[in-house]
Amino acid sequence: MIPTKKLADGYNIPAIGFGTVFMKGEVCANYVAQAIQHGYRLIDTAIRYDNEGAVGEGIRRSGIPREELFVTSKLRAKYYENQAVAFEMIEESLYRMGLDYLDLYLLHWPNPTQDLYVQAWQVLIDAQKRGLVRSIGVCNFMPEHLNRLEEETGVLPVVNQIELHPYFSQQQQRDFDASKSIVTEAWSPLSRGRTVIYDETLQAIAAEKEKTVGQIILRWHYQLGVIAIPKASSDEHQLENLAIFDFELSDEDMRLINALTQDNGRIDHQDPREYEEF
């Protein structure tokens, strides 16, 4: 039901996924199981979310074979300093979720002041060689961070997960990622349900297409070639977010949505050149 994109390492990633940030415990397990049963195959979590165990439980409850799923987690920056500990935390991600491997593992932030992301990247390279993870990537990395990874390790990420929504479309970053054969993935693609959902331009396009604003935004991501990972709890919204493959936005629709971007469009002003995540 969901198209896929081929990564530079040969693996295929679903064109839309299910985000789990802010979900925990029984609620998280139920939402993940429900999402998988509705058709989601890409499930995104992180050590920082404190819910890997619940995500794993949701995967088990879904009844869908492991090989049909694409599971992502992320290394928290507090573990970058000690490479042995960083590797153990990747193992912990697997143990918490009850999985033999992860489809994709990411560095969560570059943390430029800490300046340890290159050695942390080497840990992901080693984990991939040992079979703990299939694909490796990063989150919130800008061109200067990506160039440094390539220069110092010779290995580029296959995915860069960044903040991306109509009020912050990140065209320059997307173009750079594409030039390096890196697939761009969007966190908070619906801007966490904030002002962009009420934008008049988006509402007009949605009315003309007889779709919701959320569906218009997710279709926009898809036509940009970006993997979106929206979070949704209700059956209605989970199914709604998947129903974006039966219509198309026109060139003019895309132009109008692209024009909504803002220089200061970040939701919480988390600039990767300055932001430090621990």
N, C-alpha and C positions, 0 to 999 in steps of 0.2 A: 504493500500500500504506500510506503514511503520511499521516494527515490533515494539514491545514495550518491556520494561524491568519492572519487578515488583519491587517496592520499599519495604523497610522493613516495612512500615506502611500499605502495601496492595494496594496502588494506582499504576497505570501503567504509565510509562513515555515513550514517543516515543523515538526510538533509534537514531534519528537525529533531530535537530531543526534548527531554524532560528535566528541568532544573529542580534541585531539592534544597536550595539555600533557605534557611530559617525553619526548615521542617525537622522535627525530632521525634524519637520514640515511636509509640504505637501509631500515632497519627501519620508520621512519615512512612512507616512500613505499609500502612493501608493505602496511602496515596500512591506510593511507588507500584505496589501490586496492581492497583486499579489502572494506573497509567499504562503499564505493560499489557494488561488485558485489553485495554482500548486500542492498542496498536503501536505504542511507543517502543522503540528498540534501543535508542540512545538514552542512557541514564547518567546524569552528571552529579557528582558529589565532590567533597574535598575534606581533608583532615580538619581544616578550619571550621567546617560546618558542624562538627561533632555529631554526625549522624550516619557514619559509614556502616555501623552495625544495623541500624534500622533500614538502611537502603538494602543491605544484604538480605535481611529478613523479608523485605518486600519482593526482592527478586525470587526468593524461594517460594513465597506464597503465590506468586503469579502463575506458576506451573509451566512457564515457557522455558524451553531448553536453553541452557547457558550459551550455546554456540549461536543462537539467534540474536543475542543481545550485544550491545556495544557499551561497555561500562567505563566511565572516566572518573579518576580522582586526581587530587592535587597535593603536592608537598608544601606544607606550611613553611614560611620563611624562617621561623624560629629554629628550624632544624638544618639550615644551610651550613652552619659553621663547622659541624663535625660530620665528615663524610660517612663514617661508620654508622653514626646515629641516623643520618638521613636514609641510608640503605635499610636500616632496621625499621624505619617508619614506613617505607614502601611495603616491607613485609607485613607490618602491622595493618596497613590498609587491606591487604589481602586476607589476613586472618579475621579482621573484624567483619568483612563482607562474606567470608566463607568461600572465597574464590581461589582458583589455581593461578589465574593470571588476570591482568587488567588490559583492556583493549587500548586505553590511552591514559598516560600519566603526564601531568603538567607541573611545571614550576608555577606557583600561584602569583607571585609578584617579583619583579627584578630587585626591589629594595636597593636602590643605587647607593645610598649612604653606607649601608652594611657592606656592599660590594663583594658579595660571596656567590653571586648567581652563576658564575662560570664553573666554580668547583661543584656547585649543586647540580648543574647541568651534566657534569661528568658522571655523577652518581646515577642519573637517569639513563645515560648511555650504557653504563655498566649493568643496570637492572634490565635493560632491553637485551643486552648480550646474554644474560643469564636466564632469559625467558620469563621474568616476572611480569614484564609489560610488553605489549606488541608494538605500540606506537608511542612516541614521546613528543611533547610539545611544551608550550609556555602560555602564560596568561599575562596580559597587560605589558607586553614587551614592545618597545618602540624600535625604529630602525637602528639606532646606535647600539641598543642591547643585542639585537639579532645579529648585526654585523660582528660584534665582538665574539659572540658564540661561535660563529663560523670561522673567524680568524684564529681563535685560540683552541678550538676542538676539532674543526673540520666537519662538524655535524650541525645541520640546521634542524629546527623543529619542523614537524609536518603540520602542526596546528598552532595558531595564535588566538587565544580566546581574549576578547577585548570588550569594553563597554561600547555598545553600538545600538543606536535607535534613531528614529527620524530627527530628533533634536541634536544628535551627535553622530553623524554618519561616517566620520573617519575615512574619507575617501583617500587621503594621502597614505594612511597606514594600510588600507586595503590594497592600494596599488602596489605598495612596497612588498607586502606579503605575497601578492600574486607574482611579482617579479622574481621571488625566491621560491616559487612553487609551494608556498605555505597557504593552507586553507584557513580563512578567517572564520572564527566562531564568535557569536555575540552573546555576552551575558547581559541580563536585564534588557532583552530586546523590546519589551513593552514599557520600558522605563519605570518598572515597578508600579505600574498603574497610576503614575502621576500625571502631570499636565498634558503630556503628549496625547494621551487617550482622548482628551477633550478638544483637540485641535480641530478648528473648523474645516480646514482643507481636507484632513483625513476623514472627518465626518461626512463631508460632501461626496468624496470618492466612495466611501462605504455605502452611502444611500443609493448611489448610482449603480453599484455592483450588487446591491441587496446582500451585503456582507457586514460583519461587525468591524469596528475600527481595529480591533486586535487582529482579525484575519487579514485586513489590508496591510498592516504593519508586517506581519509574518510573511505574507506573500512578497512584499517589497524586499525583505531579507533574502528570500529564496531566489528572486530574480537578480539580486546583486551577486548571487553565488555564495552567500554567507549562511553558515549553519546557525540557526537560532535555538536557544534552549530555554523557552519560557517555563515559568512555574505556574501550576494550576492545581487547585484542590478539588473542585466540584467536577462531577461527571460532565456537566454541560460545558464547562470551560476547557477541560481536557480534550473532549471531542471536537469542540469548536476550533481549537488551535491546530488540530490535525487536518481540518477541512479547508485546506488552502491550495489544493492541487487540481481543482475543478474550474478554475477561472484564471484570468491573466490580466495584469495591469498593462495599460497602454504605455507607449513611450512618453506621452504627455503626463499620464499619472505618475510615472517614475520621476519625470522632471520636477513636477510639483512637490513630490515628497522629498526629493533630494534637496530642494531649495529651502526646506524647513530647518536645515542644520544650523547650529549656532556655535560660535567660537567657544563660548563658556557653557556648552550644553551638558557637561558631565553632571550626573545626578547629585553626587556628594563630593564633588571637587577632588576626586582621587586621581591626581596626575601622577602617572608612573615615574616621572622624572624626579618627584619629590616624595611621594607617598611611601611609607614604610609599614609593612604588614608583619606582625609577629604573632 
